[in-house]
Amino acid sequence: MSDISIACLPVGELQANCYVLGCPETQNAVIIDPGGDPDIIADYIAREGLKPTHLINTHGHFDHIGANREMKELYPDIQVCAHKDDAPMLPKPFRNYSVLQGTFYKSPPAAMILEDGSVITTGTVTLNAIHTPGHTPGGICLVLKGEPVRIFSGDTLFAGGVGRTDFPGGDWDALVSGIRTRLFQYPDDTIIYPGHGPDTTIGAERRANPFVGG
């Protein structure tokens, strides 16, 4: 079986990493964090002949949900997925902080409410949700089934950094605890695909991340 395709598309003013995962057998696809630039995302999907079935938001901030509405319009059957604690942020501009850039963004509501341990499957793509609050109350990381382990960490863990916790609902202790007890349980060669910036590995962050490593 061919490997699942993974495309990273930096989108929006804050260049959030939107990921598109494609099943090589069915061409079904999962979109993670479409934060803006819907044309870029749609062009890639059309070029690869993919059929998006799920849209997953790792958390409810505007720079990660900014193209939800356009994705739902382009792919009406797509299921919008978010953790139960962040799902209320999606349609509310004052809660997703799109008001900060004057856009008053209202995403379609989440059709699939996730919890810790929820599993999203389409074709050969299987993702397990890990609840990692701290950046937001309902922040999640998504573990892709297969070898090596690959984790889409949203704004929980970055290469050399972690998510900010100074917005309402942020919790520094919860963020650090989630990284150390939930993410650092994975092997050193686990690949981390963060919400912003370059890929990294669990081993690199365990050894040298100034906030949670060492």
Phi and psi in degrees as GROMACS dihedral restraints (atoms count N, CA, C in turn):
[ dihedral_restraints ]
;  ai    aj    ak    al  type     phi  dphi    fc
    3     4     5     6     1   -68.4    20    10
    4     5     6     7     1   156.6    20    10
    6     7     8     9     1   -76.3    20    10
    7     8     9    10     1   155.0    20    10
    9    10    11    12     1   -65.1    20    10
   10    11    12    13     1   136.1    20    10
   12    13    14    15     1   -83.1    20    10
   13    14    15    16     1   140.6    20    10
   15    16    17    18     1  -131.0    20    10
   16    17    18    19     1   118.7    20    10
   18    19    20    21     1  -113.5    20    10
   19    20    21    22     1   135.7    20    10
   21    22    23    24     1  -108.1    20    10
   22    23    24    25     1   121.0    20    10
   24    25    26    27     1  -122.3    20    10
   25    26    27    28     1   100.0    20    10
   27    28    29    30     1   -65.8    20    10
   28    29    30    31     1   125.4    20    10
   30    31    32    33     1  -135.6    20    10
   31    32    33    34     1   158.5    20    10
   33    34    35    36     1    78.3    20    10
   34    35    36    37     1   171.9    20    10
   36    37    38    39     1   -60.9    20    10
   37    38    39    40     1   -32.3    20    10
   39    40    41    42     1   -95.2    20    10
   40    41    42    43     1     7.1    20    10
   42    43    44    45     1    51.1    20    10
   43    44    45    46     1    50.9    20    10
   45    46    47    48     1   -70.2    20    10
   46    47    48    49     1   144.7    20    10
   48    49    50    51     1   -82.0    20    10
   49    50    51    52     1   111.5    20    10
   51    52    53    54     1   -92.5    20    10
   52    53    54    55     1   130.9    20    10
   54    55    56    57     1  -112.3    20    10
   55    56    57    58     1   137.8    20    10
   57    58    59    60     1  -120.0    20    10
   58    59    60    61     1   118.9    20    10
   60    61    62    63     1  -106.5    20    10
   61    62    63    64     1   126.8    20    10
   63    64    65    66     1  -117.3    20    10
   64    65    66    67     1   135.6    20    10
   66    67    68    69     1   -83.2    20    10
   67    68    69    70     1   124.9    20    10
   69    70    71    72     1   -71.6    20    10
   70    71    72    73     1   -17.7    20    10
   72    73    74    75     1   -90.3    20    10
   73    74    75    76     1   -40.8    20    10
   75    76    77    78     1  -108.6    20    10
   76    77    78    79     1   -14.6    20    10
   78    79    80    81     1    68.0    20    10
   79    80    81    82     1     8.1    20    10
   81    82    83    84     1   -65.2    20    10
   82    83    84    85     1   153.6    20    10
   84    85    86    87     1  -143.5    20    10
   85    86    87    88     1   153.0    20    10
   87    88    89    90     1  -116.2    20    10
   88    89    90    91     1   133.1    20    10
   90    91    92    93     1  -105.0    20    10
   91    92    93    94     1   125.9    20    10
   93    94    95    96     1  -111.0    20    10
   94    95    96    97     1   123.2    20    10
   96    97    98    99     1    55.9    20    10
   97    98    99   100     1    64.7    20    10
   99   100   101   102     1   -77.2    20    10
  100   101   102   103     1    89.0    20    10
  102   103   104   105     1   -84.5    20    10
  103   104   105   106     1    -4.2    20    10
  105   106   107   108     1   164.9    20    10
  106   107   108   109     1  -172.7    20    10
  108   109   110   111     1    46.3    20    10
  109   110   111   112     1    59.4    20    10
  111   112   113   114     1   -58.8    20    10
  112   113   114   115     1   -29.8    20    10
  114   115   116   117     1   -64.3    20    10
  115   116   117   118     1   -38.1    20    10
  117   118   119   120     1   -63.0    20    10
  118   119   120   121     1   -44.4    20    10
  120   121   122   123     1   -66.6    20    10
  121   122   123   124     1   -47.3    20    10
  123   124   125   126     1   -65.0    20    10
  124   125   126   127     1   -37.4    20    10
  126   127   128   129     1   -62.9    20    10
  127   128   129   130     1   -42.9    20    10
  129   130   131   132     1   -63.3    20    10
  130   131   132   133     1   -45.4    20    10
  132   133   134   135     1   -61.1    20    10
  133   134   135   136     1   -43.2    20    10
  135   136   137   138     1   -66.2    20    10
  136   137   138   139     1   -41.6    20    10
  138   139   140   141     1   -62.7    20    10
  139   140   141   142     1   -35.9    20    10
  141   142   143   144     1   -90.3    20    10
  142   143   144   145     1    -4.7    20    10
  144   145   146   147     1    67.6    20    10
  145   146   147   148     1    34.3    20    10
  147   148   149   150     1   -89.4    20    10
  148   149   150   151     1   159.2    20    10
  150   151   152   153     1  -125.5    20    10
  151   152   153   154     1    94.6    20    10
  153   154   155   156     1   -65.5    20    10
  154   155   156   157     1   129.8    20    10
  156   157   158   159     1  -114.0    20    10
  157   158   159   160     1   -25.7    20    10
  159   160   161   162     1  -136.5    20    10
  160   161   162   163     1   142.6    20    10
  162   163   164   165     1  -122.4    20    10
  163   164   165   166     1   117.8    20    10
  165   166   167   168     1  -114.7    20    10
  166   167   168   169     1   126.8    20    10
  168   169   170   171     1   -99.2    20    10
  169   170   171   172     1   122.7    20    10
  171   172   173   174     1   -69.7    20    10
  172   173   174   175     1   -23.2    20    10
  174   175   176   177     1  -164.1    20    10
  175   176   177   178     1   177.9    20    10
  177   178   179   180     1   -99.3    20    10
  178   179   180   181     1    13.7    20    10
  180   181   182   183     1   -73.6    20    10
  181   182   183   184     1   148.9    20    10
  183   184   185   186     1   -57.1    20    10
  184   185   186   187     1   -33.4    20    10
  186   187   188   189     1   -75.3    20    10
  187   188   189   190     1    -2.7    20    10
  189   190   191   192     1  -115.6    20    10
  190   191   192   193     1    -7.0    20    10
  192   193   194   195     1  -122.9    20    10
  193   194   195   196     1     6.1    20    10
  195   196   197   198     1   -62.9    20    10
  196   197   198   199     1   -18.7    20    10
  198   199   200   201     1  -114.5    20    10
  199   200   201   202     1    15.5    20    10
  201   202   203   204     1   -55.5    20    10
  202   203   204   205     1   -47.6    20    10
  204   205   206   207     1   -61.4    20    10
  205   206   207   208     1   -45.8    20    10
  207   208   209   210     1   -65.1    20    10
  208   209   210   211     1   -36.9    20    10
  210   211   212   213     1   -64.6    20    10
  211   212   213   214     1   -41.0    20    10
  213   214   215   216     1   -66.9    20    10
  214   215   216   217     1   -34.8    20    10
  216   217   218   219     1   -69.1    20    10
  217   218   219   220     1   -39.5    20    10
  219   220   221   222     1   -73.7    20    10
  220   221   222   223     1   -35.5    20    10
  222   223   224   225     1  -126.9    20    10
  223   224   225   226     1    79.5    20    10
  225   226   227   228     1   -56.7    20    10
  226   227   228   229     1   -28.3    20    10
  228   229   230   231     1   -86.8    20    10
  229   230   231   232     1    -2.0    20    10
  231   232   233   234     1   -65.5    20    10
  232   233   234   235     1   141.4    20    10
  234   235   236   237     1   -96.7    20    10
  235   236   237   238     1   120.3    20    10
  237   238   239   240     1   -81.6    20    10
  238   239   240   241     1   128.3    20    10
  240   241   242   243     1  -124.5    20    10
  241   242   243   244     1   136.3    20    10
  243   244   245   246     1  -155.9    20    10
  244   245   246   247     1   154.9    20    10
  246   247   248   249     1   -64.6    20    10
  247   248   249   250     1   148.9    20    10
  249   250   251   252     1   -58.3    20    10
  250   251   252   253     1   -30.0    20    10
  252   253   254   255     1   -81.2    20    10
  253   254   255   256     1   -18.1    20    10
  255   256   257   258     1  -108.5    20    10
  256   257   258   259     1   -14.3    20    10
  258   259   260   261     1   -53.4    20    10
  259   260   261   262     1   -37.7    20    10
  261   262   263   264     1   -65.0    20    10
  262   263   264   265     1   -17.0    20    10
  264   265   266   267     1   -74.6    20    10
  265   266   267   268     1   -28.1    20    10
  267   268   269   270     1   -57.2    20    10
  268   269   270   271     1   -49.3    20    10
  270   271   272   273     1   -90.6    20    10
  271   272   273   274     1     6.0    20    10
  273   274   275   276     1  -118.6    20    10
  274   275   276   277     1   106.5    20    10
  276   277   278   279     1   -56.9    20    10
  277   278   279   280     1   -32.5    20    10
  279   280   281   282     1   -78.2    20    10
  280   281   282   283     1   -15.1    20    10
  282   283   284   285     1   -99.6    20    10
  283   284   285   286     1   -29.1    20    10
  285   286   287   288     1   -91.6    20    10
  286   287   288   289     1     0.1    20    10
  288   289   290   291     1    66.4    20    10
  289   290   291   292     1    18.2    20    10
  291   292   293   294     1   -67.0    20    10
  292   293   294   295     1   -18.9    20    10
  294   295   296   297     1   -61.7    20    10
  295   296   297   298     1   -24.8    20    10
  297   298   299   300     1   -65.6    20    10
  298   299   300   301     1   -24.6    20    10
  300   301   302   303     1  -111.3    20    10
  301   302   303   304     1    10.9    20    10
  303   304   305   306     1    73.8    20    10
  304   305   306   307     1    22.2    20    10
  306   307   308   309     1  -101.5    20    10
  307   308   309   310     1   -19.7    20    10
  309   310   311   312     1    47.9    20    10
  310   311   312   313     1    56.5    20    10
  312   313   314   315     1   -77.0    20    10
  313   314   315   316     1   132.3    20    10
  315   316   317   318     1  -122.1    20    10
  316   317   318   319     1   105.2    20    10
  318   319   320   321     1   -78.1    20    10
  319   320   321   322     1   153.2    20    10
  321   322   323   324     1   -57.4    20    10
  322   323   324   325     1   149.6    20    10
  324   325   326   327     1   -68.3    20    10
  325   326   327   328     1   158.2    20    10
  327   328   329   330     1   -70.8    20    10
  328   329   330   331     1   128.8    20    10
  330   331   332   333     1   -88.6    20    10
  331   332   333   334     1   -25.5    20    10
  333   334   335   336     1  -120.0    20    10
  334   335   336   337     1   113.1    20    10
  336   337   338   339     1   -92.0    20    10
  337   338   339   340     1   122.8    20    10
  339   340   341   342     1   -97.8    20    10
  340   341   342   343     1   153.3    20    10
  342   343   344   345     1  -132.8    20    10
  343   344   345   346     1   174.1    20    10
  345   346   347   348     1   -59.1    20    10
  346   347   348   349     1   126.2    20    10
  348   349   350   351     1    93.4    20    10
  349   350   351   352     1    -4.3    20    10
  351   352   353   354     1   -61.0    20    10
  352   353   354   355     1   145.5    20    10
  354   355   356   357     1  -119.2    20    10
  355   356   357   358     1   130.6    20    10
  357   358   359   360     1  -114.8    20    10
  358   359   360   361     1   124.2    20    10
  360   361   362   363     1  -131.0    20    10
  361   362   363   364     1   134.1    20    10
  363   364   365   366     1  -147.2    20    10
  364   365   366   367     1   123.4    20    10
  366   367   368   369     1    57.8    20    10
  367   368   369   370     1  -131.0    20    10
  369   370   371   372     1   -92.3    20    10
  370   371   372   373     1     4.5    20    10
  372   373   374   375     1   -89.1    20    10
  373   374   375   376     1   118.1    20    10
  375   376   377   378     1  -127.3    20    10
  376   377   378   379     1   123.6    20    10
  378   379   380   381     1  -120.7    20    10
  379   380   381   382     1   134.4    20    10
  381   382   383   384     1  -108.5    20    10
  382   383   384   385     1   128.5    20    10
  384   385   386   387     1   -87.0    20    10
  385   386   387   388     1   129.9    20    10
  387   388   389   390     1  -112.4    20    10
  388   389   390   391     1   122.8    20    10
  390   391   392   393     1   -76.4    20    10
  391   392   393   394     1   115.7    20    10
  393   394   395   396     1  -127.4    20    10
  394   395   396   397     1    74.4    20    10
  396   397   398   399     1   -67.7    20    10
  397   398   399   400     1   163.7    20    10
  399   400   401   402     1   142.0    20    10
  400   401   402   403     1   -57.4    20    10
  402   403   404   405     1   -68.6    20    10
  403   404   405   406     1   -44.1    20    10
  405   406   407   408     1  -139.1    20    10
  406   407   408   409     1   163.8    20    10
  408   409   410   411     1   -62.9    20    10
  409   410   411   412     1   -31.6    20    10
  411   412   413   414     1  -110.8    20    10
  412   413   414   415     1    27.0    20    10
  414   415   416   417     1   -64.5    20    10
  415   416   417   418     1   139.8    20    10
  417   418   419   420     1  -132.3    20    10
  418   419   420   421     1   156.8    20    10
  420   421   422   423     1  -113.7    20    10
  421   422   423   424     1   153.3    20    10
  423   424   425   426     1  -121.4    20    10
  424   425   426   427     1   120.2    20    10
  426   427   428   429     1   -97.9    20    10
  427   428   429   430     1   119.5    20    10
  429   430   431   432     1   -84.5    20    10
  430   431   432   433     1   124.5    20    10
  432   433   434   435     1   -65.0    20    10
  433   434   435   436     1   132.7    20    10
  435   436   437   438     1   138.2    20    10
  436   437   438   439     1  -179.4    20    10
  438   439   440   441     1  -124.2    20    10
  439   440   441   442     1   135.1    20    10
  441   442   443   444     1   -67.9    20    10
  442   443   444   445     1   166.1    20    10
  444   445   446   447     1   -65.1    20    10
  445   446   447   448     1   137.0    20    10
  447   448   449   450     1  -129.9    20    10
  448   449   450   451     1   131.3    20    10
  450   451   452   453     1  -124.8    20    10
  451   452   453   454     1   130.1    20    10
  453   454   455   456     1   -96.3    20    10
  454   455   456   457     1   109.1    20    10
  456   457   458   459     1   -97.9    20    10
  457   458   459   460     1     3.3    20    10
  459   460   461   462     1    53.4    20    10
  460   461   462   463     1  -136.2    20    10
  462   463   464   465     1  -103.1    20    10
  463   464   465   466     1    29.2    20    10
  465   466   467   468     1   -84.5    20    10
  466   467   468   469     1   -51.8    20    10
  468   469   470   471     1  -133.9    20    10
  469   470   471   472     1   131.1    20    10
  471   472   473   474     1  -117.8    20    10
  472   473   474   475     1   172.6    20    10
  474   475   476   477     1   -68.8    20    10
  475   476   477   478     1   108.0    20    10
  477   478   479   480     1    77.2    20    10
  478   479   480   481     1    13.6    20    10
  480   481   482   483     1  -157.3    20    10
  481   482   483   484     1   179.4    20    10
  483   484   485   486     1  -140.0    20    10
  484   485   486   487     1   168.9    20    10
  486   487   488   489     1   -69.4    20    10
  487   488   489   490     1   150.4    20    10
  489   490   491   492     1   -73.3    20    10
  490   491   492   493     1   153.5    20    10
  492   493   494   495     1  -129.1    20    10
  493   494   495   496     1    19.5    20    10
  495   496   497   498     1   -92.2    20    10
  496   497   498   499     1    -1.0    20    10
  498   499   500   501     1   -81.3    20    10
  499   500   501   502     1   157.4    20    10
  501   502   503   504     1   -53.6    20    10
  502   503   504   505     1   135.2    20    10
  504   505   506   507     1    91.2    20    10
  505   506   507   508     1    -8.1    20    10
  507   508   509   510     1   -73.6    20    10
  508   509   510   511     1   151.5    20    10
  510   511   512   513     1  -152.2    20    10
  511   512   513   514     1   102.9    20    10
  513   514   515   516     1   -60.7    20    10
  514   515   516   517     1   -46.7    20    10
  516   517   518   519     1   -62.2    20    10
  517   518   519   520     1   -40.2    20    10
  519   520   521   522     1   -66.3    20    10
  520   521   522   523     1   -39.9    20    10
  522   523   524   525     1   -61.0    20    10
  523   524   525   526     1   -50.9    20    10
  525   526   527   528     1   -63.1    20    10
  526   527   528   529     1   -43.2    20    10
  528   529   530   531     1   -62.2    20    10
  529   530   531   532     1   -42.4    20    10
  531   532   533   534     1   -62.8    20    10
  532   533   534   535     1   -41.4    20    10
  534   535   536   537     1   -65.1    20    10
  535   536   537   538     1   -46.0    20    10
  537   538   539   540     1   -73.9    20    10
  538   539   540   541     1   -35.1    20    10
  540   541   542   543     1   -96.6    20    10
  541   542   543   544     1   -25.8    20    10
  543   544   545   546     1  -103.0    20    10
  544   545   546   547     1   -45.1    20    10
  546   547   548   549     1   -86.3    20    10
  547   548   549   550     1   -39.0    20    10
  549   550   551   552     1   -74.8    20    10
  550   551   552   553     1     1.5    20    10
  552   553   554   555     1   -77.2    20    10
  553   554   555   556     1   -14.4    20    10
  555   556   557   558     1   -85.0    20    10
  556   557   558   559     1   157.4    20    10
  558   559   560   561     1   -62.3    20    10
  559   560   561   562     1   159.3    20    10
  561   562   563   564     1   -59.2    20    10
  562   563   564   565     1   -30.9    20    10
  564   565   566   567     1   -84.4    20    10
  565   566   567   568     1     4.9    20    10
  567   568   569   570     1   -62.0    20    10
  568   569   570   571     1   128.3    20    10
  570   571   572   573     1   -87.3    20    10
  571   572   573   574     1   132.7    20    10
  573   574   575   576     1  -106.9    20    10
  574   575   576   577     1   123.1    20    10
  576   577   578   579     1  -106.5    20    10
  577   578   579   580     1   101.1    20    10
  579   580   581   582     1   -84.8    20    10
  580   581   582   583     1   171.9    20    10
  582   583   584   585     1   -74.5    20    10
  583   584   585   586     1   -17.9    20    10
  585   586   587   588     1  -147.2    20    10
  586   587   588   589     1   146.6    20    10
  588   589   590   591     1    82.1    20    10
  589   590   591   592     1  -171.4    20    10
  591   592   593   594     1   -78.5    20    10
  592   593   594   595     1   163.5    20    10
  594   595   596   597     1   -64.0    20    10
  595   596   597   598     1   160.5    20    10
  597   598   599   600     1  -150.6    20    10
  598   599   600   601     1  -169.3    20    10
  600   601   602   603     1  -132.6    20    10
  601   602   603   604     1   159.8    20    10
  603   604   605   606     1   -59.7    20    10
  604   605   606   607     1   -42.2    20    10
  606   607   608   609     1   -59.7    20    10
  607   608   609   610     1   -44.7    20    10
  609   610   611   612     1   -61.9    20    10
  610   611   612   613     1   -42.0    20    10
  612   613   614   615     1   -75.4    20    10
  613   614   615   616     1   -34.9    20    10
  615   616   617   618     1   -62.1    20    10
  616   617   618   619     1   -38.6    20    10
  618   619   620   621     1   -80.6    20    10
  619   620   621   622     1   -39.3    20    10
  621   622   623   624     1  -131.8    20    10
  622   623   624   625     1    -0.9    20    10
  624   625   626   627     1   -66.1    20    10
  625   626   627   628     1   121.3    20    10
  627   628   629   630     1   -67.5    20    10
  628   629   630   631     1   -14.2    20    10
  630   631   632   633     1   -97.4    20    10
  631   632   633   634     1   -33.0    20    10
  633   634   635   636     1  -134.3    20    10
  634   635   636   637     1    -5.1    20    10
  636   637   638   639     1   -95.2    20    10
  637   638   639   640     1  -171.4    20    10
